[in-house]
Amino acid sequence: MSSVRTRTGTSLTLLSASPSGSCQAGVFSTYPGNCNKYLMCLFGQYKEFSCAPGLHWNNKQLSCDWPDSAHCTETDPDGTDTEGGNNETLAPSPSTSTTPPSRPTSSIRPPTTSTSVPTTPGEDLSGYFKVVCYFTNWAWYRTGVGKYLPEDIDANLCTHIVYGFAVLDYENLIVKAHDSWADFDNKFYERVVAYKKKGLKVSLALGGWNDSAGDKYSRLVNSATARRKFVLQVVQFLDKYGFDGLDLDWEYPKCWQVDCDKGPDSDKASFAALVRELRQAFNPRGLLLSSAVSPSKTVIDAGYDVKTLGENLDWVAVMTYDFHGQWDKKTGHVAPLYFHEDDDFFFFNANYSINYWISEGVPRRKIVMGMPLYGQSFQLAQASTNGLNSRAPGPGQAGEFTRAAGFLAYYEICDRVKNRGWTVVKDPLDRMGPYAFKGNQWVSFDDAHMIRLKSEYIRAMDLGGGMVWALDLDDFRNRCGDGPHPLLNTIRSVLATPGTGAPVMQPSTVSPQPPPSDWQHTTPASSIDTSAIPSVTTTTRPSTPGTSGTTGDFKVVCYFTNWAWYRQGGGKFLPSDIDPELCTHIVYGFAVLNGNQLLIRPHDTWADYDNKFYEKVTALKLKGLKVLLAIGGWNDSAGDKYSRLVNSPGARARFIAHVLDFIQQHNFDGLDLDWEYPKCWQVDCKKGPDSDKEAFAALVRELSMAFKPKGLLLSSAVSPSRAVISAGYDVPVLSQYLDWIAVMTYDFHGQWDKITGHVAPMYPHPEDVDVTFNANFSIHYWIRQGADPKKIVMGMPMYGQSFSLADNSEHGLNAPTYGGGEAGEATRARGFLAYYEICTNIKKKGWRVIKDKKGRMGPYAYSRDQWVSFDDTSMIRHKAEFIKAMGLGGGMIWALDLDDFRDICSCEQYPLLRTINRVLRGYPGPGPNCDIAAAADNIKVDIHELDENLIAPPDSVLLEAVDEPTCGNKIFLSHSTDCNKYYLCHHGELLEQSCPEGLYWNTDHCDWPENAKCGSLVEDMSSSTSISITMTEQATTSPTTKLTTARPTTSMRPSTPGTSTDTGYKVVCYFTNWAWYRQGIGKYTPDDIDESLCTHIAYGFAVLDGTTLTIKPHDSWADIDNEFYRKVTDLKKKGLKVLVAIGGWNDSLGDKYSRLVNNAASRRKFVENVIQFIVKYNFDGLDLDWEYPKCWQVDCTKGPDSDKQGFAALVQELSTSFKPLGLLLSSAVSPSKVVIDSGETNTLTTLK
């Protein structure tokens, strides 16, 4: 019989009951023999529940508690309450806090109402983006599935927890606990702060809506004495309870509870003073300081000194929700992302609010955007009138768990939608989340799709992160079957990995609203129709020819980016900064693809429409330029939406009809397709179907047929990678139907390689890992695959890829790195520097410059642990000469805003772009000497493997020449005796060059020997098929580097999987779970595994329990607590097989493995146990590492002869059990003949 308690009022009644018998609902019991578990009576039967790891059941408090408070021992299976008594009073004495008079104290987790759906672990949060999660200390008073406790927090989903709320004492104006019953008596402060041990930061929030009533916060901030007293006391309070910082939630300065008539004007400056003084006190202690602020322009203007807040707060959490609610007396969306034409206020949307905070002076990396995990609900005046802005005289009915009129948690909303027949309506243009209604009840909310779009917006805008209100409102118990915390998991999936540092792709639009009939209605939600197409009015205008309106044969295609205007200072780039004399074509980047409708939409309506960037850039057509709109880009290419578009003839037809109208409406001359990439989504050729190749070609063909009659241009930015080209592009079709093909011959190397490399090599280098990674190979490969050279436009970077060196003394090519370089002052992107930032570093900050004397690539520069590769004017001039000599269609640059467009480095405006124009378009004047390496006379230049003149202008660098033969009219000539060599003609001289080792010269490029046909070793020069292009030279355009040959490519390792060929060979890599304990650069974690280098990972080690002879983790701190098992097995998603290895040298000590294999019962038990272990931890199989049978730790005198057959028997039994389950079995064995003969048999051939 167990000691059981039930609570009635403030008394505890002890009941005697049997866990196996019937019971009274609400009764609790200890769990016999296990302090971590307890029993709860549900529907007349006891159900088993568990406390969070590390907590014990406290049968006195009826809650999970710290072990030293629970007083439970495993040897007391009955858990009998030793204090006894039938009427023990446990409720606290009356408190001054604003909490219900009668509070439940149970800390149990009630069962969910649906079957749990296992969630697939996502990537760990990197911390680049904050995910700030509010915990509320009142949600535990809810009943059933609504009850939320500290132990319900999933530490993997947040980077910061903000505990809401503490309050301000009305008289003393100091911080105090909000609910001492929860905060102290039930140890919520202690239990939430404990998450610091898992790497989270935990702040305490002060204020909130209710506590902001009245004048107390105004009295605090407007008194210097009160502020000083508050600052001293709050520091002590935070230290006492272990919080990492303070979150200020006064709603709001000047505009008390949104009424800007209530507060004095002085609140604005006084609140700023409090923030500044808190910052000064917090800094020495390393405490965090943040604030939750209003999204309203009215409140921002009246109440916040934005510049001071931006300077002194660690983050600014903009509460971009509650734009609409029952107080409006009409329906509206709780949290619109973009403007809607029927809105009363143009600034009542998240996009406006975020941009307004940034424009007023808060750095974007300090902005944290709020997202609601709840909905605002309304009661309709008429059930039949149920759209936006419908009359709603009152709040919606309270939820069954949240019990607040006008408010529903997401888990209450999804239940209504899935199980109660509510109709869901979605905006096809994704300006806001959905709304749902049934009868006269109506609710607006954000679903997982809208939360994803908002998270992508955060990523694209390069904000500081996202914030949620609140943890207890998501479907944390998986009530609706989409997995626990579906909304928060969506945020994590988008924001887990670091950003690029530049606002690249906002994923939504503010296109003109379709008529109400075009909104998407469903009943129920499971049948949502996402195929509705918004109506677009076609504006007819005269067609223009699809050829360049500029003089000259070569195109100069310039990308304009609509996010560069968000940069500060000299990095800000506007349409007015474009020099129309320097480009023949402008490509406006980017528009994006709507993932539901598969139609084009604007990238950033704030820039494109509100600030009229579309209009301002297309106005350059009046100056003779062609202006195209680009769709796609790296970020927008994530996922399957482009694949779904191209593989559906119906979707292609809708896209083409819509894009024609869109382009003509906004006055563009054509479309540039920037899907990265068909079949190889974001360079991973395993992700997309093979059909992408032909389907993309079909889209290009159909677009061309629709565009040509209207005189519209069609182009595409394409990959330079041989693997991607082969897998994703039908090159002859693209060449036939595109006006030009822009080959993105840059980003061959970057921080992802973990070693230094050049962003855009022109030719191969002897130390290359992949000889195809250079512009020369890429251009020739496109041509050989069927592209017309006149349609190829070669890309050139106006930026550099930067790295942080692992060892300052190793600063050459292929030097180890630990991450991207430090972000530039203007571009603010780690691993990336604009040319104007690079030249500033060289000319003004003493960076050293290294040039390749053979001109195979541009220079690199370094200082301390910072390293950057880039193209200077010399390399840009050479590339332009290459374009000219090869007879290509022209050059392309990424991007206008990255050249030194303001002449920061005192050369000229746009030095790189002007250099291209001097070569390709006869731009007047020779140009100044803009060699930044030569100009930096204070710089010492390393000369490792280079000659003493390495920084002299490249035109003074000569390669060793040969006496014969002569050039004739050719650029390249074959070597007469050596297949590995060839000649380059330079100013009438033949210079001998070599292909990389293993390659032969083939007409105009280095190639595989089987393709080169160089068997005779002699080629008749008179019949040579080498390229015969005469390099015409002018005084203003002569090349400054030698035009080396067409060769395969630079070979730093490919950065992403999916580009290698499956040869059928295994590459088995052992991961050790102890290397993370090393210091410095020796530290190795699962994140350091490069999945492109292995086919199989063997996780070393699990060990054998010497008593039970079963498998167990070797180091639970690493394997389980730090989730190394999960992190390594996550690599299965990338195509690897992951096994767990048991044994190793240390674990092979003694006789336990011998006892296992020599006992049939032990083997049977082990086989059953190991299968459970493998399945539990998601491994693909087992690797046996007993060192060794018979020869224990190489001593063959220790073990019995029977080990040999016993080990073979274990292998046979494991194999027999593994094969039906598809599990792998392998073994690491000795190389010693003695050990092999003694301990291993032919039975091991059953391993596979």
Summary of the structure (lengths in Angstrom):
residues: 1248
radius of gyration: 34.3
end to end distance: 53.4
largest distance: 111.7
contacts: 4353
relative contact order: 0.05
helix: 31%
strand: 21%
